Amino acid sequence: MGLKCGIVGLPNVGKSTLFNALTQAAAEASNYPFCTIEPNQGVVKVPDSRLEELAGIVDPEKIIPTIVEFVDIAGLVKGASRGEGLGNKFLGHIKEVDAIVHVLRCFEDTDVVHVHGNVEPLRDADIIETELILRDLDTLDNRLAKRKKGALGKEKEEADFLFRVKELLEQGKWLRRESFNQSELEILEPLCLISMKHVLYVLNVSESEVGAGAAKALEAINSRSGIAEERAIVLCSQIEAEISQLESAEERLEFLESLGLEESGLDHLIRTAYELLGLRTFFTAGPKEVRAWTVPAGATAPQGAGVIHTDFEKGFIRAEIVSYDDFVQCRGEQGARDKGLLRVEGKEYILQNGDVVHFRFQV
């Protein structure tokens, strides 16, 4: 499985600059609303130093990382749920993503106008999230309108449940998957409600605020008793744009060290998005390729095999597993086998982050 994130926010908050840095694509970044009419899409390799370590042992022909797809969705404005600023079209794109990356402008720049005249990230967050909730209310109203008056049985139970969900949204509450049981989720999931998606706030600050100055912006968003109480990170999209233009890893490392940073904001963003969605990475390692694969937390060995190929899951026999640390310490699968560190697991095994796996199956 891959991860698909939609980048949202008001116009002129730095979304397209961030997207360009992420994908090194040529999305237009202009000082006026709606310069992004169609969502720009780009695929980004997930940084993972373990791949290089495994490759140093196995010496494969190829190294294939797992990926994240980012979608740059044009700036939303107040009234988007009613079609303002092509809002209905853009809100439709958000329904298709796994998680929302909500960019909030925290920098002052007289050359880049703010759509509301001044920089106030908490207000901006409220505007966007209110529009997303209003869109979900429209979706619920459309579904409820299809229920016949006087319906009984399952139809009535579903309608009563959707009315309760509607009341939560009308109170300005962001929905939580863990608040619903499996039968309720089966009703909600086909609706693709935006307010059920995880949200990662990206506080876009100026270069001078990337270090200690960022604490003020983080404190403000974390203290907010807001709608989507998720996670927040700080980065400067202009710095990330500069980093993306550097050719070598050594140059990027030197640049980060000069700023007192241990990793780029983009690496932090991707890593946090994975954590937010509870994703795990396992590896396959052989002479043809060393490859990273993504599964949700709790995925079983057969489900992991199915990510590689559906036939692997159907014909799953067993999984031969070595933890990443043991694989590296023993210098490969054979070394781990010799030391009794290779485990044979069956259909009930839950894949762990960093497992190096060899699936056995029959078609």
TAGIGI-V784347 format. One record per backbone hydrogen bond with DSSP energy under -1.0 kcal/mol. NH is the residue of the N-H (numbers start at 1). CO is the residue of the C=O. E is the energy in kcal/mol with one decimal. If there is no record, write none. Layout:
nh: (NH:NH)
co: (CO:CO)
e: (E:E)
This chain:
nh: (3:5:6:7:8:18:19:20:21:22:23:24:32:40:42:44:46:51:53:54:55:56:58:59:61:62:64:68:69:70:71:72:73:76:80:82:83:84:86:87:90:91:92:93:94:95:96:97:98:99:100:101:102:103:104:106:112:117:124:125:126:127:128:129:130:131:132:133:134:135:136:137:138:139:140:141:142:143:144:145:147:151:157:158:159:160:161:162:163:164:165:166:167:168:169:170:171:172:173:179:180:185:186:188:189:191:192:196:197:200:201:202:203:204:205:209:210:214:215:218:219:220:221:222:223:226:230:231:233:235:240:241:242:243:244:246:252:253:254:255:256:257:258:260:261:268:269:270:271:272:273:274:275:276:277:279:280:282:283:284:286:290:291:292:293:295:297:299:301:304:305:306:309:313:314:315:316:317:318:319:320:321:322:327:328:329:330:332:336:337:338:339:340:341:343:345:349:351:354:355:356:357:358:360:362)
co: (67:69:99:71:101:14:15:16:17:18:19:20:30:72:70:68:66:48:49:50:51:52:54:55:287:288:290:44:3:42:5:40:7:9:77:79:80:79:83:84:86:87:88:89:90:91:93:94:4:4:198:6:200:8:202:204:109:114:120:121:122:123:124:125:126:127:128:129:130:131:132:133:134:135:136:137:138:139:140:141:144:148:153:154:155:156:157:158:159:160:161:162:163:164:165:166:167:169:168:176:177:181:182:184:185:188:189:193:194:100:231:102:233:104:235:206:207:211:212:214:215:216:217:218:219:224:228:199:201:203:236:237:238:239:240:243:248:249:250:251:252:253:254:257:256:264:265:266:267:268:269:270:271:272:273:274:295:293:355:291:289:62:284:64:282:280:278:296:349:300:301:302:305:309:310:311:313:360:360:345:358:343:356:323:324:325:326:327:332:333:334:335:337:336:321:319:346:299:281:352:322:283:320:318:315)
e: (-1.0:-2.9:-2.4:-3.2:-2.6:-2.1:-2.8:-2.8:-2.0:-2.5:-2.6:-2.3:-1.3:-1.3:-2.3:-3.3:-2.7:-1.4:-1.5:-2.6:-2.5:-2.0:-2.5:-2.8:-1.5:-1.0:-2.8:-2.6:-3.6:-3.0:-2.6:-3.1:-1.8:-2.1:-1.9:-1.4:-2.1:-2.5:-1.1:-1.1:-1.7:-3.0:-1.5:-1.1:-1.3:-1.2:-1.2:-1.6:-2.7:-1.5:-2.7:-3.0:-2.2:-2.8:-2.8:-2.6:-1.4:-2.2:-2.1:-2.5:-2.0:-2.2:-2.2:-2.5:-2.3:-1.9:-1.9:-2.2:-2.5:-1.8:-1.7:-2.4:-1.9:-1.9:-2.4:-2.6:-2.3:-1.9:-3.0:-2.0:-1.5:-1.6:-2.2:-2.7:-2.4:-2.7:-2.2:-2.6:-2.1:-1.5:-2.1:-2.4:-1.9:-1.6:-2.0:-2.4:-1.0:-2.0:-2.1:-1.7:-2.0:-2.4:-1.9:-2.0:-3.1:-1.7:-1.4:-1.3:-2.0:-3.1:-3.1:-2.6:-3.0:-2.6:-2.2:-1.4:-1.2:-1.4:-1.6:-2.2:-2.5:-1.8:-1.8:-2.6:-1.7:-1.9:-1.8:-1.3:-2.4:-2.1:-2.4:-2.0:-1.8:-2.6:-2.2:-1.5:-1.9:-2.5:-2.4:-2.3:-2.5:-2.5:-2.0:-1.1:-2.8:-1.9:-2.3:-2.5:-2.5:-2.5:-2.4:-2.0:-2.0:-2.7:-1.7:-2.5:-3.4:-2.0:-3.2:-2.1:-1.7:-2.1:-2.7:-2.3:-2.7:-2.4:-2.6:-1.8:-1.9:-2.3:-2.4:-2.0:-2.1:-1.1:-2.2:-2.4:-1.1:-2.9:-1.4:-2.6:-2.9:-3.1:-2.3:-2.7:-2.4:-2.5:-2.6:-2.7:-1.9:-2.4:-2.6:-1.3:-1.5:-3.3:-3.0:-3.0:-1.4:-2.4:-3.5:-2.1:-2.9:-3.1:-2.3:-3.0:-2.2)
